[in-house]
């Protein structure tokens, strides 16, 4: 366990991460006290369900997770895994199976960055490589601008047993990803030393490489949709562009409906996200209601 904890700390944990324990029989996580090796050991042994927040109290994050919620999307997962290395010249992300459905890609940042900048990167990555996947079938963490009470930044520790299926999430060798299309989880707990070995070969994204890749993605998006960009065609984005949140809806919402309404009416949101928000709102606006 110590080897795996060391690798998780090296790649994904903030210096003082916020830890959350899942309430018995539910999907809600609530904060706990400071993390100890004993708590991690209990989680990795399947004795409790533990999640950690990718976003610190200072608004910084040093990890990104893309959740693909359909097992059949493995080809897209594999294509993105290759593209970030071959086209963006970034270190390979870790790949995990969820234990229930779908896959996860884990990106490590060498230094914590403002969460707004991290979200801009995820938005640009999505627009470039994942635009054909419905919003309901994919999730980006840290997420869009939403209240922390709705789960912003929370991701469950891997490996862990899924409460619904009993199967284990685990980091996997990407070359074996297609084996989990029908069964996206392990029947038994994985060997923790082997999990550590999978992570040991991974590197974190350096700030200069993060910025270069982000500018490349945004430049491509600017060239493809110059008419919707508030800049001259072909002009590279400035550093300040990346520091602005990708959504301007704020964070003071008490329920999903009001948040979705704000996204639908946010001119800075992508058309795809505004349309998906409108679709999600349809049940709330039944004729005659």
LUMZAMAR-943204 format. One record per residue (C-alpha): x, y, z; chain; residue number from 1; residue in three letters. Coordinates in steps of 0.02 Angstrom, whole numbers, always signed. Layout:
<site c1="X" c2="Y" c3="Z" mol="A" seq="NUM" type="ALA"/>
...
end
This chain:
<site c1="+0" c2="+0" c3="+0" mol="A" seq="1" type="UNK"/>
<site c1="+143" c2="+120" c3="+41" mol="A" seq="2" type="UNK"/>
<site c1="+206" c2="+113" c3="-138" mol="A" seq="3" type="UNK"/>
<site c1="+35" c2="+151" c3="-210" mol="A" seq="4" type="UNK"/>
<site c1="+5" c2="+292" c3="-86" mol="A" seq="5" type="UNK"/>
<site c1="+173" c2="+366" c3="-135" mol="A" seq="6" type="UNK"/>
<site c1="+127" c2="+364" c3="-319" mol="A" seq="7" type="UNK"/>
<site c1="-46" c2="+438" c3="-288" mol="A" seq="8" type="UNK"/>
<site c1="+33" c2="+578" c3="-187" mol="A" seq="9" type="UNK"/>
<site c1="+165" c2="+608" c3="-320" mol="A" seq="10" type="UNK"/>
<site c1="+40" c2="+622" c3="-462" mol="A" seq="11" type="UNK"/>
<site c1="-130" c2="+680" c3="-400" mol="A" seq="12" type="UNK"/>
<site c1="-141" c2="+735" c3="-218" mol="A" seq="13" type="UNK"/>
<site c1="-131" c2="+915" c3="-163" mol="A" seq="14" type="UNK"/>
<site c1="-20" c2="+955" c3="-16" mol="A" seq="15" type="UNK"/>
<site c1="-170" c2="+965" c3="+100" mol="A" seq="16" type="UNK"/>
<site c1="-310" c2="+875" c3="+7" mol="A" seq="17" type="UNK"/>
<site c1="-490" c2="+880" c3="+62" mol="A" seq="18" type="UNK"/>
<site c1="-551" c2="+705" c3="+100" mol="A" seq="19" type="UNK"/>
<site c1="-731" c2="+644" c3="+96" mol="A" seq="20" type="UNK"/>
<site c1="-810" c2="+483" c3="+156" mol="A" seq="21" type="UNK"/>
<site c1="-963" c2="+409" c3="+70" mol="A" seq="22" type="UNK"/>
<site c1="-1115" c2="+394" c3="+181" mol="A" seq="23" type="UNK"/>
<site c1="-1179" c2="+218" c3="+203" mol="A" seq="24" type="UNK"/>
<site c1="-1299" c2="+166" c3="+67" mol="A" seq="25" type="UNK"/>
<site c1="-1292" c2="+332" c3="-25" mol="A" seq="26" type="UNK"/>
<site c1="-1198" c2="+431" c3="-155" mol="A" seq="27" type="UNK"/>
<site c1="-1168" c2="+582" c3="-43" mol="A" seq="28" type="UNK"/>
<site c1="-994" c2="+617" c3="+22" mol="A" seq="29" type="UNK"/>
<site c1="-959" c2="+720" c3="+177" mol="A" seq="30" type="UNK"/>
<site c1="-793" c2="+794" c3="+236" mol="A" seq="31" type="UNK"/>
<site c1="-687" c2="+702" c3="+363" mol="A" seq="32" type="UNK"/>
<site c1="-533" c2="+747" c3="+464" mol="A" seq="33" type="UNK"/>
<site c1="-355" c2="+748" c3="+399" mol="A" seq="34" type="UNK"/>
<site c1="-305" c2="+598" c3="+296" mol="A" seq="35" type="UNK"/>
<site c1="-197" c2="+465" c3="+375" mol="A" seq="36" type="UNK"/>
<site c1="-110" c2="+314" c3="+298" mol="A" seq="37" type="UNK"/>
<site c1="-230" c2="+206" c3="+398" mol="A" seq="38" type="UNK"/>
<site c1="-382" c2="+284" c3="+314" mol="A" seq="39" type="UNK"/>
<site c1="-305" c2="+258" c3="+142" mol="A" seq="40" type="UNK"/>
<site c1="-267" c2="+78" c3="+187" mol="A" seq="41" type="UNK"/>
<site c1="-448" c2="+50" c3="+238" mol="A" seq="42" type="UNK"/>
<site c1="-510" c2="+125" c3="+76" mol="A" seq="43" type="UNK"/>
<site c1="-392" c2="+25" c3="-34" mol="A" seq="44" type="UNK"/>
<site c1="-444" c2="-132" c3="+60" mol="A" seq="45" type="UNK"/>
<site c1="-626" c2="-96" c3="+20" mol="A" seq="46" type="UNK"/>
<site c1="-676" c2="-60" c3="+200" mol="A" seq="47" type="UNK"/>
<site c1="-738" c2="+117" c3="+165" mol="A" seq="48" type="UNK"/>
<site c1="-773" c2="+225" c3="+13" mol="A" seq="49" type="UNK"/>
<site c1="-657" c2="+373" c3="+2" mol="A" seq="50" type="UNK"/>
<site c1="-656" c2="+522" c3="-117" mol="A" seq="51" type="UNK"/>
<site c1="-538" c2="+668" c3="-130" mol="A" seq="52" type="UNK"/>
<site c1="-563" c2="+842" c3="-198" mol="A" seq="53" type="UNK"/>
<site c1="-456" c2="+891" c3="-347" mol="A" seq="54" type="UNK"/>
<site c1="-481" c2="+1074" c3="-299" mol="A" seq="55" type="UNK"/>
<site c1="-398" c2="+1145" c3="-144" mol="A" seq="56" type="UNK"/>
<site c1="-462" c2="+1281" c3="-30" mol="A" seq="57" type="UNK"/>
<site c1="-351" c2="+1403" c3="-126" mol="A" seq="58" type="UNK"/>
<site c1="-439" c2="+1365" c3="-291" mol="A" seq="59" type="UNK"/>
<site c1="-292" c2="+1270" c3="-363" mol="A" seq="60" type="UNK"/>
<site c1="-289" c2="+1095" c3="-438" mol="A" seq="61" type="UNK"/>
<site c1="-148" c2="+980" c3="-490" mol="A" seq="62" type="UNK"/>
<site c1="-248" c2="+841" c3="-571" mol="A" seq="63" type="UNK"/>
<site c1="-382" c2="+822" c3="-705" mol="A" seq="64" type="UNK"/>
<site c1="-498" c2="+675" c3="-733" mol="A" seq="65" type="UNK"/>
<site c1="-606" c2="+637" c3="-885" mol="A" seq="66" type="UNK"/>
<site c1="-746" c2="+514" c3="-848" mol="A" seq="67" type="UNK"/>
<site c1="-814" c2="+416" c3="-997" mol="A" seq="68" type="UNK"/>
<site c1="-978" c2="+342" c3="-937" mol="A" seq="69" type="UNK"/>
<site c1="-1010" c2="+221" c3="-1081" mol="A" seq="70" type="UNK"/>
<site c1="-906" c2="+60" c3="-1092" mol="A" seq="71" type="UNK"/>
<site c1="-926" c2="+66" c3="-1282" mol="A" seq="72" type="UNK"/>
<site c1="-825" c2="+227" c3="-1290" mol="A" seq="73" type="UNK"/>
<site c1="-660" c2="+136" c3="-1270" mol="A" seq="74" type="UNK"/>
<site c1="-607" c2="+180" c3="-1447" mol="A" seq="75" type="UNK"/>
<site c1="-627" c2="+366" c3="-1407" mol="A" seq="76" type="UNK"/>
<site c1="-533" c2="+342" c3="-1244" mol="A" seq="77" type="UNK"/>
<site c1="-390" c2="+257" c3="-1337" mol="A" seq="78" type="UNK"/>
<site c1="-388" c2="+391" c3="-1473" mol="A" seq="79" type="UNK"/>
<site c1="-378" c2="+531" c3="-1345" mol="A" seq="80" type="UNK"/>
<site c1="-244" c2="+436" c3="-1248" mol="A" seq="81" type="UNK"/>
<site c1="-138" c2="+431" c3="-1406" mol="A" seq="82" type="UNK"/>
<site c1="-179" c2="+608" c3="-1463" mol="A" seq="83" type="UNK"/>
<site c1="-121" c2="+694" c3="-1304" mol="A" seq="84" type="UNK"/>
<site c1="+47" c2="+611" c3="-1327" mol="A" seq="85" type="UNK"/>
<site c1="+70" c2="+618" c3="-1515" mol="A" seq="86" type="UNK"/>
<site c1="-19" c2="+781" c3="-1559" mol="A" seq="87" type="UNK"/>
<site c1="-1" c2="+882" c3="-1399" mol="A" seq="88" type="UNK"/>
<site c1="+167" c2="+808" c3="-1345" mol="A" seq="89" type="UNK"/>
<site c1="+108" c2="+783" c3="-1166" mol="A" seq="90" type="UNK"/>
<site c1="+144" c2="+640" c3="-1046" mol="A" seq="91" type="UNK"/>
<site c1="+25" c2="+492" c3="-1052" mol="A" seq="92" type="UNK"/>
<site c1="-122" c2="+498" c3="-931" mol="A" seq="93" type="UNK"/>
<site c1="-166" c2="+352" c3="-820" mol="A" seq="94" type="UNK"/>
<site c1="-314" c2="+245" c3="-874" mol="A" seq="95" type="UNK"/>
<site c1="-435" c2="+165" c3="-752" mol="A" seq="96" type="UNK"/>
<site c1="-596" c2="+65" c3="-760" mol="A" seq="97" type="UNK"/>
<site c1="-738" c2="+123" c3="-648" mol="A" seq="98" type="UNK"/>
<site c1="-804" c2="-40" c3="-578" mol="A" seq="99" type="UNK"/>
<site c1="-976" c2="+0" c3="-647" mol="A" seq="100" type="UNK"/>
<site c1="-970" c2="+77" c3="-820" mol="A" seq="101" type="UNK"/>
<site c1="-844" c2="+167" c3="-926" mol="A" seq="102" type="UNK"/>
<site c1="-665" c2="+226" c3="-909" mol="A" seq="103" type="UNK"/>
<site c1="-567" c2="+367" c3="-829" mol="A" seq="104" type="UNK"/>
<site c1="-416" c2="+463" c3="-892" mol="A" seq="105" type="UNK"/>
<site c1="-307" c2="+541" c3="-756" mol="A" seq="106" type="UNK"/>
<site c1="-193" c2="+688" c3="-798" mol="A" seq="107" type="UNK"/>
<site c1="-61" c2="+746" c3="-674" mol="A" seq="108" type="UNK"/>
<site c1="+3" c2="+925" c3="-663" mol="A" seq="109" type="UNK"/>
<site c1="+179" c2="+957" c3="-601" mol="A" seq="110" type="UNK"/>
<site c1="+121" c2="+1116" c3="-513" mol="A" seq="111" type="UNK"/>
<site c1="-52" c2="+1165" c3="-453" mol="A" seq="112" type="UNK"/>
<site c1="-144" c2="+1284" c3="-571" mol="A" seq="113" type="UNK"/>
<site c1="-299" c2="+1393" c3="-550" mol="A" seq="114" type="UNK"/>
<site c1="-453" c2="+1286" c3="-573" mol="A" seq="115" type="UNK"/>
<site c1="-523" c2="+1408" c3="-703" mol="A" seq="116" type="UNK"/>
<site c1="-368" c2="+1380" c3="-810" mol="A" seq="117" type="UNK"/>
<site c1="-381" c2="+1192" c3="-789" mol="A" seq="118" type="UNK"/>
<site c1="-564" c2="+1197" c3="-843" mol="A" seq="119" type="UNK"/>
<site c1="-516" c2="+1298" c3="-997" mol="A" seq="120" type="UNK"/>
<site c1="-395" c2="+1160" c3="-1045" mol="A" seq="121" type="UNK"/>
<site c1="-529" c2="+1026" c3="-1022" mol="A" seq="122" type="UNK"/>
<site c1="-655" c2="+1127" c3="-1123" mol="A" seq="123" type="UNK"/>
<site c1="-529" c2="+1151" c3="-1264" mol="A" seq="124" type="UNK"/>
<site c1="-482" c2="+966" c3="-1260" mol="A" seq="125" type="UNK"/>
<site c1="-666" c2="+919" c3="-1267" mol="A" seq="126" type="UNK"/>
<site c1="-704" c2="+1036" c3="-1412" mol="A" seq="127" type="UNK"/>
<site c1="-558" c2="+969" c3="-1512" mol="A" seq="128" type="UNK"/>
<site c1="-570" c2="+782" c3="-1481" mol="A" seq="129" type="UNK"/>
<site c1="-736" c2="+738" c3="-1396" mol="A" seq="130" type="UNK"/>
<site c1="-868" c2="+851" c3="-1473" mol="A" seq="131" type="UNK"/>
<site c1="-969" c2="+703" c3="-1537" mol="A" seq="132" type="UNK"/>
<site c1="-998" c2="+628" c3="-1364" mol="A" seq="133" type="UNK"/>
<site c1="-1161" c2="+683" c3="-1280" mol="A" seq="134" type="UNK"/>
<site c1="-1134" c2="+788" c3="-1124" mol="A" seq="135" type="UNK"/>
<site c1="-1227" c2="+661" c3="-1016" mol="A" seq="136" type="UNK"/>
<site c1="-1102" c2="+526" c3="-1064" mol="A" seq="137" type="UNK"/>
<site c1="-944" c2="+618" c3="-1014" mol="A" seq="138" type="UNK"/>
<site c1="-887" c2="+718" c3="-863" mol="A" seq="139" type="UNK"/>
<site c1="-736" c2="+830" c3="-834" mol="A" seq="140" type="UNK"/>
<site c1="-659" c2="+856" c3="-663" mol="A" seq="141" type="UNK"/>
<site c1="-632" c2="+986" c3="-597" mol="A" seq="142" type="UNK"/>
<site c1="-804" c2="+1022" c3="-667" mol="A" seq="143" type="UNK"/>
<site c1="-893" c2="+1174" c3="-732" mol="A" seq="144" type="UNK"/>
<site c1="-930" c2="+1320" c3="-618" mol="A" seq="145" type="UNK"/>
<site c1="-1051" c2="+1243" c3="-493" mol="A" seq="146" type="UNK"/>
<site c1="-1071" c2="+1239" c3="-304" mol="A" seq="147" type="UNK"/>
<site c1="-952" c2="+1128" c3="-208" mol="A" seq="148" type="UNK"/>
<site c1="-1105" c2="+1050" c3="-126" mol="A" seq="149" type="UNK"/>
<site c1="-1150" c2="+975" c3="-295" mol="A" seq="150" type="UNK"/>
<site c1="-985" c2="+880" c3="-301" mol="A" seq="151" type="UNK"/>
<site c1="-863" c2="+996" c3="-387" mol="A" seq="152" type="UNK"/>
<site c1="-693" c2="+913" c3="-396" mol="A" seq="153" type="UNK"/>
<site c1="-736" c2="+754" c3="-301" mol="A" seq="154" type="UNK"/>
<site c1="-666" c2="+593" c3="-374" mol="A" seq="155" type="UNK"/>
<site c1="-667" c2="+423" c3="-291" mol="A" seq="156" type="UNK"/>
<site c1="-501" c2="+346" c3="-243" mol="A" seq="157" type="UNK"/>
<site c1="-442" c2="+204" c3="-356" mol="A" seq="158" type="UNK"/>
<site c1="-442" c2="+57" c3="-331" mol="A" seq="159" type="UNK"/>
<site c1="-606" c2="+32" c3="-239" mol="A" seq="160" type="UNK"/>
<site c1="-758" c2="-83" c3="-247" mol="A" seq="161" type="UNK"/>
<site c1="-914" c2="-11" c3="-328" mol="A" seq="162" type="UNK"/>
<site c1="-1061" c2="-5" c3="-207" mol="A" seq="163" type="UNK"/>
<site c1="-1186" c2="-60" c3="-341" mol="A" seq="164" type="UNK"/>
<site c1="-1093" c2="-194" c3="-438" mol="A" seq="165" type="UNK"/>
<site c1="-965" c2="-256" c3="-312" mol="A" seq="166" type="UNK"/>
<site c1="-832" c2="-247" c3="-449" mol="A" seq="167" type="UNK"/>
<site c1="-671" c2="-154" c3="-419" mol="A" seq="168" type="UNK"/>
<site c1="-609" c2="+2" c3="-504" mol="A" seq="169" type="UNK"/>
<site c1="-425" c2="-8" c3="-549" mol="A" seq="170" type="UNK"/>
<site c1="-287" c2="+73" c3="-649" mol="A" seq="171" type="UNK"/>
<site c1="-255" c2="-32" c3="-804" mol="A" seq="172" type="UNK"/>
<site c1="-126" c2="-56" c3="-940" mol="A" seq="173" type="UNK"/>
<site c1="-198" c2="+45" c3="-1086" mol="A" seq="174" type="UNK"/>
<site c1="-157" c2="-96" c3="-1207" mol="A" seq="175" type="UNK"/>
<site c1="-287" c2="-202" c3="-1116" mol="A" seq="176" type="UNK"/>
<site c1="-426" c2="-72" c3="-1118" mol="A" seq="177" type="UNK"/>
<site c1="-535" c2="-161" c3="-1245" mol="A" seq="178" type="UNK"/>
<site c1="-550" c2="-310" c3="-1127" mol="A" seq="179" type="UNK"/>
<site c1="-660" c2="-206" c3="-1011" mol="A" seq="180" type="UNK"/>
<site c1="-792" c2="-149" c3="-1136" mol="A" seq="181" type="UNK"/>
<site c1="-917" c2="-278" c3="-1075" mol="A" seq="182" type="UNK"/>
<site c1="-854" c2="-290" c3="-895" mol="A" seq="183" type="UNK"/>
<site c1="-781" c2="-121" c3="-841" mol="A" seq="184" type="UNK"/>
<site c1="-714" c2="-183" c3="-675" mol="A" seq="185" type="UNK"/>
<site c1="-618" c2="-320" c3="-586" mol="A" seq="186" type="UNK"/>
<site c1="-699" c2="-465" c3="-494" mol="A" seq="187" type="UNK"/>
<site c1="-568" c2="-455" c3="-356" mol="A" seq="188" type="UNK"/>
<site c1="-463" c2="-319" c3="-279" mol="A" seq="189" type="UNK"/>
<site c1="-308" c2="-284" c3="-385" mol="A" seq="190" type="UNK"/>
<site c1="-133" c2="-310" c3="-315" mol="A" seq="191" type="UNK"/>
<site c1="-83" c2="-142" c3="-243" mol="A" seq="192" type="UNK"/>
<site c1="+101" c2="-161" c3="-292" mol="A" seq="193" type="UNK"/>
<site c1="+49" c2="-188" c3="-473" mol="A" seq="194" type="UNK"/>
<site c1="-64" c2="-35" c3="-463" mol="A" seq="195" type="UNK"/>
<site c1="+86" c2="+64" c3="-401" mol="A" seq="196" type="UNK"/>
<site c1="+191" c2="-6" c3="-543" mol="A" seq="197" type="UNK"/>
<site c1="+67" c2="+58" c3="-673" mol="A" seq="198" type="UNK"/>
<site c1="+77" c2="+234" c3="-600" mol="A" seq="199" type="UNK"/>
<site c1="+265" c2="+231" c3="-573" mol="A" seq="200" type="UNK"/>
<site c1="+302" c2="+254" c3="-758" mol="A" seq="201" type="UNK"/>
<site c1="+193" c2="+409" c3="-776" mol="A" seq="202" type="UNK"/>
<site c1="+250" c2="+590" c3="-776" mol="A" seq="203" type="UNK"/>
<site c1="+165" c2="+753" c3="-732" mol="A" seq="204" type="UNK"/>
<site c1="+129" c2="+892" c3="-858" mol="A" seq="205" type="UNK"/>
<site c1="+249" c2="+1037" c3="-837" mol="A" seq="206" type="UNK"/>
<site c1="+174" c2="+1212" c3="-833" mol="A" seq="207" type="UNK"/>
<site c1="+260" c2="+1266" c3="-994" mol="A" seq="208" type="UNK"/>
<site c1="+195" c2="+1112" c3="-1086" mol="A" seq="209" type="UNK"/>
<site c1="+20" c2="+1137" c3="-1015" mol="A" seq="210" type="UNK"/>
<site c1="+17" c2="+1316" c3="-1080" mol="A" seq="211" type="UNK"/>
<site c1="+86" c2="+1267" c3="-1250" mol="A" seq="212" type="UNK"/>
<site c1="-43" c2="+1129" c3="-1272" mol="A" seq="213" type="UNK"/>
<site c1="-184" c2="+1244" c3="-1215" mol="A" seq="214" type="UNK"/>
<site c1="-135" c2="+1380" c3="-1338" mol="A" seq="215" type="UNK"/>
<site c1="-124" c2="+1251" c3="-1477" mol="A" seq="216" type="UNK"/>
<site c1="-300" c2="+1189" c3="-1440" mol="A" seq="217" type="UNK"/>
<site c1="-374" c2="+1363" c3="-1425" mol="A" seq="218" type="UNK"/>
<site c1="-285" c2="+1422" c3="-1582" mol="A" seq="219" type="UNK"/>
<site c1="-360" c2="+1277" c3="-1678" mol="A" seq="220" type="UNK"/>
<site c1="-532" c2="+1316" c3="-1608" mol="A" seq="221" type="UNK"/>
<site c1="-509" c2="+1499" c3="-1657" mol="A" seq="222" type="UNK"/>
<site c1="-465" c2="+1452" c3="-1834" mol="A" seq="223" type="UNK"/>
<site c1="-614" c2="+1334" c3="-1846" mol="A" seq="224" type="UNK"/>
<site c1="-742" c2="+1456" c3="-1777" mol="A" seq="225" type="UNK"/>
<site c1="-670" c2="+1629" c3="-1802" mol="A" seq="226" type="UNK"/>
<site c1="-843" c2="+1705" c3="-1815" mol="A" seq="227" type="UNK"/>
<site c1="-880" c2="+1661" c3="-1634" mol="A" seq="228" type="UNK"/>
<site c1="-715" c2="+1719" c3="-1564" mol="A" seq="229" type="UNK"/>
<site c1="-688" c2="+1895" c3="-1498" mol="A" seq="230" type="UNK"/>
<site c1="-518" c2="+1908" c3="-1584" mol="A" seq="231" type="UNK"/>
<site c1="-445" c2="+1919" c3="-1758" mol="A" seq="232" type="UNK"/>
<site c1="-438" c2="+1756" c3="-1858" mol="A" seq="233" type="UNK"/>
<site c1="-279" c2="+1659" c3="-1824" mol="A" seq="234" type="UNK"/>
<site c1="-229" c2="+1767" c3="-1675" mol="A" seq="235" type="UNK"/>
<site c1="-159" c2="+1661" c3="-1534" mol="A" seq="236" type="UNK"/>
<site c1="-244" c2="+1676" c3="-1365" mol="A" seq="237" type="UNK"/>
<site c1="-158" c2="+1773" c3="-1230" mol="A" seq="238" type="UNK"/>
<site c1="-119" c2="+1708" c3="-1056" mol="A" seq="239" type="UNK"/>
<site c1="-265" c2="+1808" c3="-986" mol="A" seq="240" type="UNK"/>
<site c1="-384" c2="+1713" c3="-1099" mol="A" seq="241" type="UNK"/>
<site c1="-341" c2="+1554" c3="-1006" mol="A" seq="242" type="UNK"/>
<site c1="-368" c2="+1629" c3="-835" mol="A" seq="243" type="UNK"/>
<site c1="-552" c2="+1669" c3="-865" mol="A" seq="244" type="UNK"/>
<site c1="-680" c2="+1535" c3="-819" mol="A" seq="245" type="UNK"/>
<site c1="-752" c2="+1447" c3="-970" mol="A" seq="246" type="UNK"/>
<site c1="-927" c2="+1481" c3="-901" mol="A" seq="247" type="UNK"/>
<site c1="-982" c2="+1647" c3="-829" mol="A" seq="248" type="UNK"/>
<site c1="-1131" c2="+1584" c3="-730" mol="A" seq="249" type="UNK"/>
<site c1="-1059" c2="+1605" c3="-556" mol="A" seq="250" type="UNK"/>
<site c1="-1072" c2="+1476" c3="-418" mol="A" seq="251" type="UNK"/>
<site c1="-1219" c2="+1524" c3="-308" mol="A" seq="252" type="UNK"/>
<site c1="-1351" c2="+1394" c3="-352" mol="A" seq="253" type="UNK"/>
<site c1="-1452" c2="+1289" c3="-232" mol="A" seq="254" type="UNK"/>
<site c1="-1519" c2="+1163" c3="-358" mol="A" seq="255" type="UNK"/>
<site c1="-1476" c2="+1089" c3="-529" mol="A" seq="256" type="UNK"/>
<site c1="-1623" c2="+1174" c3="-617" mol="A" seq="257" type="UNK"/>
<site c1="-1564" c2="+1351" c3="-582" mol="A" seq="258" type="UNK"/>
<site c1="-1386" c2="+1303" c3="-630" mol="A" seq="259" type="UNK"/>
<site c1="-1443" c2="+1228" c3="-796" mol="A" seq="260" type="UNK"/>
<site c1="-1547" c2="+1383" c3="-833" mol="A" seq="261" type="UNK"/>
<site c1="-1393" c2="+1490" c3="-808" mol="A" seq="262" type="UNK"/>
<site c1="-1290" c2="+1380" c3="-925" mol="A" seq="263" type="UNK"/>
<site c1="-1427" c2="+1383" c3="-1058" mol="A" seq="264" type="UNK"/>
<site c1="-1428" c2="+1574" c3="-1054" mol="A" seq="265" type="UNK"/>
<site c1="-1239" c2="+1596" c3="-1042" mol="A" seq="266" type="UNK"/>
<site c1="-1175" c2="+1669" c3="-1206" mol="A" seq="267" type="UNK"/>
<site c1="-997" c2="+1616" c3="-1163" mol="A" seq="268" type="UNK"/>
<site c1="-1045" c2="+1432" c3="-1153" mol="A" seq="269" type="UNK"/>
<site c1="-1023" c2="+1324" c3="-1307" mol="A" seq="270" type="UNK"/>
<site c1="-1179" c2="+1294" c3="-1413" mol="A" seq="271" type="UNK"/>
<site c1="-1166" c2="+1108" c3="-1375" mol="A" seq="272" type="UNK"/>
<site c1="-1173" c2="+1137" c3="-1187" mol="A" seq="273" type="UNK"/>
<site c1="-1316" c2="+1262" c3="-1201" mol="A" seq="274" type="UNK"/>
<site c1="-1417" c2="+1139" c3="-1305" mol="A" seq="275" type="UNK"/>
<site c1="-1384" c2="+995" c3="-1185" mol="A" seq="276" type="UNK"/>
<site c1="-1435" c2="+1106" c3="-1038" mol="A" seq="277" type="UNK"/>
<site c1="-1596" c2="+1150" c3="-1129" mol="A" seq="278" type="UNK"/>
<site c1="-1632" c2="+965" c3="-1159" mol="A" seq="279" type="UNK"/>
<site c1="-1603" c2="+925" c3="-976" mol="A" seq="280" type="UNK"/>
<site c1="-1725" c2="+1063" c3="-928" mol="A" seq="281" type="UNK"/>
<site c1="-1868" c2="+1002" c3="-1037" mol="A" seq="282" type="UNK"/>
<site c1="-1950" c2="+896" c3="-901" mol="A" seq="283" type="UNK"/>
<site c1="-1964" c2="+1052" c3="-793" mol="A" seq="284" type="UNK"/>
<site c1="-2066" c2="+1145" c3="-924" mol="A" seq="285" type="UNK"/>
<site c1="-2210" c2="+1029" c3="-965" mol="A" seq="286" type="UNK"/>
<site c1="-2350" c2="+1114" c3="-1062" mol="A" seq="287" type="UNK"/>
<site c1="-2479" c2="+1184" c3="-945" mol="A" seq="288" type="UNK"/>
<site c1="-2366" c2="+1174" c3="-793" mol="A" seq="289" type="UNK"/>
end
